[in-house]
Amino acid sequence: MTEFVLVAGAWLGAWAWDDVVPGLRAAGHGVHPLTLSGLAERRGLPAGQQTHVQDVVDLVEERDLRDVVLVGHSYSGIPVGQAAERIGDRLAHLVLVDANVPVDGQAFVGAGPWGEAVAASIGANDGYWPPLTADGFAGQGLTDAQISRIVTGATPHPGGTLTEPAALAGPLAAIPATYLTCLLDSPEPPPAVAALVRDADWHHATLDIGHWPMFSRPTALAEFLLTAAHR
């Protein structure tokens, strides 16, 4: 039995996977949605980047999970990618859903105008990155009701998790992985992912869905995860 550990991106908690979980459990697998420190029901807990890495590692070790498929969405690809190498032979596969990937010594908030804007937003909001408003979800295949659900459930994201650099012990290319590009968000993966697809044994898949498929297309996402887990 595969054990899926599901980690959503910025502003979200375990609740984001509610519509994906039934499809995975119906296929006979264990499913473990995780809320990272400082978010959702864990709001208020202090958190840096390595706190989020440890959140993932702790869940796997405390529940003594084996044959683990770690799933990271968007921002959470950074802590999940680091956790993947730290759980050793417990890992079966890493699946990244339209996600960032960790680069040793680099933070989520990198150089350039976008990173500067996020850093400025964190500085102006008491150390937190505020969630998107409804307009920020346009063009991602979401209904008005789905957008409302995200906006209502989102919590400000702890800024330290975005500014603290990743720390990798070895090459990310050594980890068995599948990367999903959600085409409504961007037709191409980020440069760091493109390099891994080109130079490592990473499988790259695309689906004509938006950046938040756990809300817009949960059944399709569950089916994708089941296929990726046995690649």
C-alpha positions as CSV (number, residue, x, y, z in Angstrom):
1,M,0.0,0.0,0.0
2,T,1.3,3.4,-1.0
3,E,1.3,6.2,1.6
4,F,0.5,9.6,0.1
5,V,1.7,12.6,2.0
6,L,0.0,15.7,0.5
7,V,1.3,19.2,1.1
8,A,-0.4,22.2,-0.5
9,G,1.2,25.5,-1.4
10,A,1.3,28.9,0.1
11,W,-1.7,30.1,2.3
12,L,-3.3,26.6,2.3
13,G,-3.6,23.7,4.8
14,A,-4.5,20.1,4.8
15,W,-8.1,21.1,4.0
16,A,-7.1,21.9,0.4
17,W,-6.9,18.2,-0.4
18,D,-10.4,17.3,0.9
19,D,-11.7,16.5,-2.6
20,V,-8.6,14.5,-3.6
21,V,-8.3,12.3,-0.6
22,P,-11.4,10.0,-1.4
23,G,-10.1,9.0,-4.8
24,L,-6.7,7.9,-3.3
25,R,-8.3,6.0,-0.4
26,A,-10.8,4.3,-2.7
27,A,-7.8,2.9,-4.6
28,G,-6.6,1.3,-1.3
29,H,-3.9,3.7,-0.3
30,G,-3.0,5.6,2.8
31,V,-3.5,9.3,2.6
32,H,-1.9,11.9,4.9
33,P,-2.7,15.6,4.1
34,L,-0.4,17.9,6.1
35,T,-0.8,21.4,7.3
36,L,2.5,23.2,7.6
37,S,3.4,25.2,10.7
38,G,1.9,28.7,10.8
39,L,-1.0,27.9,8.4
40,A,-4.7,27.0,8.8
41,E,-5.4,25.3,12.1
42,R,-1.6,25.7,12.9
43,R,-1.8,29.5,12.4
44,G,0.4,31.4,14.9
45,L,3.1,28.8,15.2
46,P,6.5,30.2,14.4
47,A,7.9,28.9,11.1
48,G,10.9,29.1,8.9
49,Q,11.8,27.1,5.8
50,Q,13.5,24.3,7.8
51,T,10.4,24.2,10.1
52,H,8.3,23.2,7.1
53,V,10.9,20.6,6.0
54,Q,10.8,19.1,9.5
55,D,7.0,19.1,9.5
56,V,7.1,16.7,6.6
57,V,9.8,14.5,8.0
58,D,8.1,14.3,11.4
59,L,4.8,13.2,9.9
60,V,6.5,10.4,8.0
61,E,8.6,9.2,10.9
62,E,6.0,9.6,13.7
63,R,3.5,7.5,11.7
64,D,6.3,5.1,10.6
65,L,5.2,5.4,6.9
66,R,6.9,3.3,4.2
67,D,6.5,3.3,0.5
68,V,5.9,7.1,0.7
69,V,4.8,9.3,-2.2
70,L,5.5,12.9,-1.2
71,V,3.3,15.3,-3.1
72,G,4.2,19.0,-3.1
73,H,2.1,21.7,-4.7
74,S,3.4,25.2,-5.7
75,Y,5.5,26.7,-2.8
76,S,5.6,23.4,-0.9
77,G,7.8,21.8,-3.5
78,I,10.7,23.5,-1.8
79,P,10.2,21.9,1.7
80,V,8.9,18.7,0.3
81,G,11.9,18.3,-2.0
82,Q,14.2,18.7,0.9
83,A,12.2,16.3,3.0
84,A,12.4,13.7,0.2
85,E,16.1,13.2,0.7
86,R,15.9,13.2,4.5
87,I,13.4,10.4,4.8
88,G,15.8,8.0,3.0
89,D,14.5,4.6,1.9
90,R,11.0,5.4,3.1
91,L,10.5,7.4,-0.1
92,A,9.0,5.7,-3.1
93,H,8.5,8.8,-5.3
94,L,8.3,12.5,-5.3
95,V,5.5,14.2,-7.2
96,L,5.6,18.0,-7.7
97,V,2.4,19.7,-8.9
98,D,3.2,22.9,-10.6
99,A,5.7,23.4,-7.9
100,N,8.9,25.2,-7.0
101,V,11.9,23.0,-6.4
102,P,14.6,23.6,-3.8
103,V,17.9,24.9,-4.9
104,D,20.7,24.6,-2.3
105,G,21.3,28.0,-0.7
106,Q,18.4,29.7,-2.4
107,A,15.1,30.9,-1.0
108,F,11.6,30.9,-2.5
109,V,11.9,34.7,-2.7
110,G,14.7,35.0,-5.2
111,A,16.3,37.9,-7.1
112,G,14.3,40.0,-9.5
113,P,11.2,42.2,-9.5
114,W,8.8,39.4,-8.4
115,G,11.0,38.4,-5.5
116,E,11.4,42.0,-4.5
117,A,7.6,42.5,-4.6
118,V,7.0,39.5,-2.4
119,A,9.7,40.5,0.1
120,A,8.2,44.0,0.2
121,S,4.7,42.6,0.8
122,I,6.0,40.5,3.7
123,G,7.7,43.5,5.2
124,A,4.5,45.5,5.0
125,N,2.3,42.8,6.5
126,D,4.0,42.0,9.9
127,G,6.2,39.3,8.4
128,Y,3.5,37.4,6.5
129,W,2.7,37.1,2.8
130,P,-1.0,37.9,2.4
131,P,-3.2,35.6,0.4
132,L,-4.3,36.4,-3.1
133,T,-7.7,38.2,-3.6
134,A,-10.3,36.6,-5.8
135,D,-9.0,38.4,-8.9
136,G,-5.6,36.5,-8.5
137,F,-7.3,33.2,-9.4
138,A,-8.7,34.3,-12.7
139,G,-7.9,32.1,-15.7
140,Q,-7.1,29.0,-13.7
141,G,-10.2,27.0,-14.5
142,L,-11.9,27.7,-11.2
143,T,-15.6,28.4,-10.6
144,D,-16.6,31.4,-8.5
145,A,-17.6,29.0,-5.7
146,Q,-14.2,27.3,-5.8
147,I,-12.4,30.7,-5.8
148,S,-14.5,31.7,-2.8
149,R,-13.6,28.5,-1.0
150,I,-9.9,29.2,-1.5
151,V,-10.1,32.8,-0.5
152,T,-12.2,32.1,2.6
153,G,-9.9,29.3,3.8
154,A,-6.5,30.9,3.0
155,T,-4.3,32.2,5.8
156,P,-1.4,34.6,5.6
157,H,1.8,32.7,4.9
158,P,4.8,33.0,7.3
159,G,7.4,35.1,5.6
160,G,10.4,33.3,7.1
161,T,9.6,30.2,5.2
162,L,9.9,32.2,2.0
163,T,13.1,34.0,2.8
164,E,15.1,31.2,4.5
165,P,17.3,29.3,2.0
166,A,16.9,25.6,1.1
167,A,19.5,23.1,2.3
168,L,20.2,20.0,0.2
169,A,22.7,17.3,1.1
170,G,22.9,16.0,-2.4
171,P,21.7,16.5,-5.9
172,L,17.9,16.7,-6.3
173,A,18.4,14.8,-9.5
174,A,19.1,11.6,-7.5
175,I,15.5,11.6,-6.2
176,P,12.9,9.6,-8.3
177,A,10.3,12.2,-9.3
178,T,7.5,13.3,-11.5
179,Y,6.7,16.9,-12.3
180,L,3.3,18.1,-13.4
181,T,3.0,21.3,-15.3
182,C,-0.5,22.8,-15.2
183,L,-0.9,24.4,-18.6
184,L,-3.4,27.0,-17.7
185,D,-0.8,28.6,-15.4
186,S,2.2,28.3,-17.7
187,P,3.1,26.2,-20.7
188,E,6.7,25.7,-19.5
189,P,8.1,24.5,-16.2
190,P,10.5,26.8,-14.3
191,P,14.2,26.7,-15.4
192,A,15.4,24.7,-12.5
193,V,12.7,22.0,-13.3
194,A,13.5,22.1,-17.0
195,A,17.1,21.3,-16.1
196,L,16.1,18.3,-14.0
197,V,13.8,17.0,-16.7
198,R,16.6,17.3,-19.2
199,D,19.5,16.0,-17.1
200,A,17.9,13.7,-14.6
201,D,15.5,10.8,-14.8
202,W,12.5,12.9,-13.9
203,H,9.3,12.3,-15.7
204,H,7.5,15.5,-16.9
205,A,3.8,15.5,-17.5
206,T,1.3,18.2,-18.5
207,L,-2.4,18.6,-18.0
208,D,-4.7,21.2,-19.3
209,I,-5.7,22.4,-15.8
210,G,-5.0,25.4,-13.6
211,H,-2.5,26.0,-10.8
212,W,-5.0,24.8,-8.1
213,P,-6.2,21.4,-9.5
214,M,-7.1,20.1,-6.0
215,F,-10.0,22.5,-6.2
216,S,-10.7,22.7,-10.0
217,R,-10.1,19.1,-11.0
218,P,-9.7,16.9,-7.9
219,T,-10.6,13.7,-9.6
220,A,-8.2,14.2,-12.5
221,L,-5.5,15.1,-10.0
222,A,-6.1,12.0,-7.9
223,E,-5.9,9.8,-11.1
224,F,-2.7,11.5,-12.0
225,L,-1.2,10.9,-8.6
226,L,-2.1,7.2,-8.7
227,T,-0.4,6.9,-12.1
228,A,2.7,8.8,-11.0
229,A,3.0,6.8,-7.8
230,H,3.6,3.6,-9.8
231,R,5.9,5.0,-12.4
